[in-house]
Amino acid sequence: DAGRVMAVGTRAAVVAAAGANAQVISLEGRHVIPGMQDAHLHLVSGGFRLTQLDLSKCTGKADFVAATRAAAERMDADGDDASTWLLGGGWDESRWDPPSFPDASWIAEALADTKHPERPVWVLRADAHAGLASHSALAAANVDATASDPPGGSIGRVAGTTRPNGLIRENAIGLITAAIPEPSDARRIAAYRRAFRYLLSLGITSVSDFGDIDALAGSFRKGAAERVWHDFDILESLDDAGELPLRVSAYAPLADWERVRDHAKRGFFADGKNRSDGSLSRFRVAGCKAFLDGSLGARTAWFQDPYEDDPGNTGGPVCDVDEYEARVVSADAAGLQIATHAIGDAAVAAAARAAERAASANGAVAEHHDGGAVRFRVEHAQHLPSPVEREAQRLADVGAL
């Protein structure tokens, strides 16, 4: 019942451990492996994406335009009116020949001959740190020539003007997603179940879920990601009903660390802290997530030196770094695991400084709120400052993962 392997050995030893009335299942010589864990995904976003426009196989503008047009025509055939957004993503300009970022004119070309050429369109880059909005999507979000870049984000502009070109990066993404009608709970549950089925088909039985991508832009502000907390309620309801088929370790924004600390704790196993009725759980709020920078592909990762193809750009933090460090220390003292997104070498160094401050204030390895040790996580750590060996040792010294 706890979902644990209780005995391994010879057939006679295992039968003896299981008891005379245990069910015996023959796999006829096939192999059994442990369920795999995905250490970083976005469950509900992935569930929605499985039925949305997929641009991951595009090799350039022609493919992009053709795929977008086909998706719009399917929506027209299904009777979706002009106000229904066309959503999707997965495009990656670095795979195109030649590599070049798209702009809103590509979408206008794709929709020109469809029933609803003004349909709002929003398609995320493969890394979800940039997206492309159609002209109508920009208008719905009130993003025009007078719009200012939000802290930690940027609105792409037509060369030589202040008019937006449709390319939206980092915290500015929230301007667009705020204009998209929020899916009903029924649709969110369907997306979760779609994600569960897909993951289980691959042998993935446990995940670290970092929340709805659409709710995370600007999540450095306290209380800015209520949708994430609402999704926790949905997952807990599925768990209570026995309809959660895999284990979910969920992470809330670091800005809400006090709320994570005070959240009713659940544990996965019989010797942990389980649901109020004492039964076992497959859902827990495991810790807090923060973003220090963006991504390499979107040119928003934070580096010490400028990009070779963009000499005036080093990227930069998408939050107040001093406030981030203070929150890390406080959350660590409360026994919360902290996962920090850091791609560029400057961002990784900032994450390491925060981990060192927490270790200095609270001890190198604090006790996790539901038992065990807190391990500071650097999500991705794609580029380490030089010399790499020194920086790796620096993270190891504070017990970081």
C-alpha positions, 0 to 999 in steps of 0.5 A: 500500500505504501508503494515501496519494494518490500523484498528482493531475492529468490522466488522462495524468499519473496513469496515468504515475505509477501505472504501466502495470499499475495497476488502473483503476476507473471511477466513471462520473462519481461524486465521490471525497472523502477519508475523513472522520475522527471526532475523538472517539468510543468505538468498542466502546461505540458498537458495543454501543449499535447493538443496545441499547435506544435512548431518544434519540427519547423525548419524555417519561416515556410514551415512556421507559416504553414503549420500555423495556417493549418492550425487556424484552419482546423479551428475554423472548421471546428467552429471556433470564433474569431475571439478564440486564441490559437495557442502553442509553441516549441519553435526554435530559431537556432535550428533554422537556416538561416537562424532568425527570430520570427515576428508578428508578420509571419503570423499575419501571413499565415492567417491571411487567407483563413476565415478569421485572419484577426484571430489572436495567436500566441506561440512560445519559444521551445524554452518558454522564455520568449514568445511570439504574439500576433498583432491582435494578441498584442492589441488584446493585451494593450501592448502598443507603441506606448507600452513600457518594458516591465522589470525583467522583461522586454517587448520587441520593437520594429527597427527604428520605432517603438511599435511592438514586433510581436516578440515578447521576452521574460517577465513581459510574457505576463502581459500577453498571458493575462489577456488569454481567457483562463481555462476552466477547472474541467479543462485544467483537469483534462490537461493534467490527466492527458499529461499523466497518461503520456508520462506513464506511457514512458515509465515516468511515475514521479515528477517535480512540477514547477507549475503553469508556465503561463503563471510564472512570468513576474512570479518574483512578486509576492502573490503573483502566481495564484493560479499555481496555488489553485492548481495545488488545490486541483491536484490535492482533490485528485489525490484525495479522490484516488485519481492521481496516478503518479507522485507529484512534488510541487514547487511554488514561487519563492516569493510565497515561501511563507505560504509554502511553510504554512501549507498543510504537509503531505508525505508520500510514504506511511512513515511520513506526514500524510493526509488528515485522514491518515491515508497515503498521498501522492502529492506534496508541496516540496519547496520553492522555485525562483528565477534569476535569469532567462535562457540562452536561446532567448538571449536573456540568460545573465552572463558576465560577458556579452553575447558574441552575436549581440555585443551590447547584451549580457542578459540580466536578472529577472528579479531583485537579486538582494531580495532573492538572497534574503528570501533564500536565507529565510526559506532555508531557515524554515526548512524549505528546499529552494530550486533556482533557475540559473542559466548564465554564468553570472546567474549561477554565481548569484545562486551560489552566493545565495546558497552560501549566505543560507549555509552561513546563516542556517548551517550547511545542510538544514533539516527539511520540513518533512524530514531529511536534508534540505539541498539547494537546487540550481536548475539547469546551471547551463554555464558555470563561471571560470574556472569551472572546477572551482565553481563546481566545488563552491556549489558542492561545499554548500551541499547544492545539487 
